[in-house]
Amino acid sequence: MFCESVIMESVLVKLPATTLEALNRIARQEDVSVGQIIRDALNRDFRRREKAKKPVRADERLVAPLRALLADDFAYAESWADLQSRLAGKGYSLREAGGGLCLHRLNGERICKGSELGYGYASLMRKFQRPFPGHRHKWLSDRMLGTGT
């Protein structure tokens, strides 16, 4: 059997007494050292971070021209329907995305978040005094518009 040789370094870590007591209890139950418990926890956290979804950010070189192209549409639209009509005239639409909105091409391709254009869902909701049609996160409109029922 082949065992890989790993060079270990020492690190001084200050922990609250209750945390150290819990670590000692777990180490005794599992018949391992406190150091092993800590190493295992760190390795689990490293794996979790590697698997975590990375934030999807649009390329600023794409967003800046769009921001300029669509600024008047966002500024002068008087309703959600008016905004969607204006955007459609330029080949775009807004769609629900989690707790906000994303700009899409009419073919369905996601371009960026509304907030990346400078128009977050909350500010648009306040402007139009209603949530985006069909948006599933009703609690957002309740909170932003005080429409809780």
N, C-alpha and C positions, 0 to 999 in steps of 0.2 A: 504494500500500500504506500502511495506517495503522499507525503505531507509537505505542503508549501511552507517555507520558512517566512515568517512575518516579523519584521522588526517593530517592536512596540515602544512607544514613547510615553512618558509620564506627564500627566496634566493635573494641576491642582484645581479642584472644583469645590466651590463653597455651596453648600446646600442647607436648607432649613432642617432643623433637627427632626421634624416629623417626616420629611422626605427621606432622610437617611435611615430612620427607623423602619419605614416601609420598605426601602431597598434591602436592608438587612434581613427583614422578615421574609421577603420574597426569595432572596438568595439562599436562606436556610431551607425554605420549602423546596426549592428546585435543586439544592445541593450544588450550587455554583457560587462564584464570587460576585460581589457587588459590581466589580469592574465588568464582568461578563454580562450582567443585567444591563448595564449602561451601554456597553458596546452593541448588544443586540437591539436595544431601543434606538440607538443612533442609526444602525443599519436599516431598521424598518423605516425610520423617518427619511433616510436618503432614498430608499426605493420608492416611497410614497411621493416624494418630491419629483423624482424622475418621471413617474407615471402621471403626475398632475397635468391637467389641461393647461396649455399655455394660453395666455390671453390673445385673442384674435384682434390684432391692430391693423388697420388699413395703412397702406403706404401713403405717407404725407404728400408725396409727389402726385398721387392720384387725388387725394382729398382736397388739396388746396385749390386746384382748378374747379372742382365740383362745387366747393364752397362758394366760389365767385359766380359760377354759372347758375346756381340755385338760390342765391341770396335773396333776390327779389321775390321769388316764389314763396319762400318761407316768410319773408317780411310782410308781404301784401295779401297772402291768403287769408280769407275771412272765416274759413271752416275747414274741417278735415276733408270734406268732399272737394272744396275749392283747391286745397293744397294737393290732393291726389290728382286732380284734373290737370293742374299746372305741371306737376312732376311728370305725369304721363305724356304730356305734350313734348317733353324733352327726353322721353324714353326711360323714365324711372318710376318707382312707386315705393311707398313706405309699407313695411310689414312688421307685425309684432315680433319681437325677439326677446324672450325672457321678460325682464321687467322694463323693457324699453322698446325702441323701434330701430329698425335697420333699413337702409336704403338699398334697393335692389334694382337691377335692370328689369325691363319688362319681360325678358326671357327667364327671369327667376334668379339670375346670378347675384349673389350677395356682394355689395360693394363696401359698405362701412356702416357703422352705427350712426344714428342721428346725432348723438352727442359729439361725435368726431367732426361733424360738420358745424357744430356750434348750436345745435338745436336738440337739446335733451327732451325726453318725453315729458318730464314734469313741466318744463317751461311751455311746451306746445299745448299741454293739457290746460294749463292756466290761461293761455292765450285764447283757446277755443272754448273754454269753460265746459269741457266734457272730455271723457276719455276717448282714446282712439277706438273707432267702431270695432266691436268684437274682441277687444283686448281682454285676456283672461284674468289679469291681475287687478280685479276690482278694488282691492284694498288700496292700491296706489291712488286711484281717483278719490276714494273716500278720504284718504289722508291729505291729498293735495288740494282737493276742492271742497272738503267738508261735506261730502254727499252721503255719508254713512246712513244706511237705512236699516 
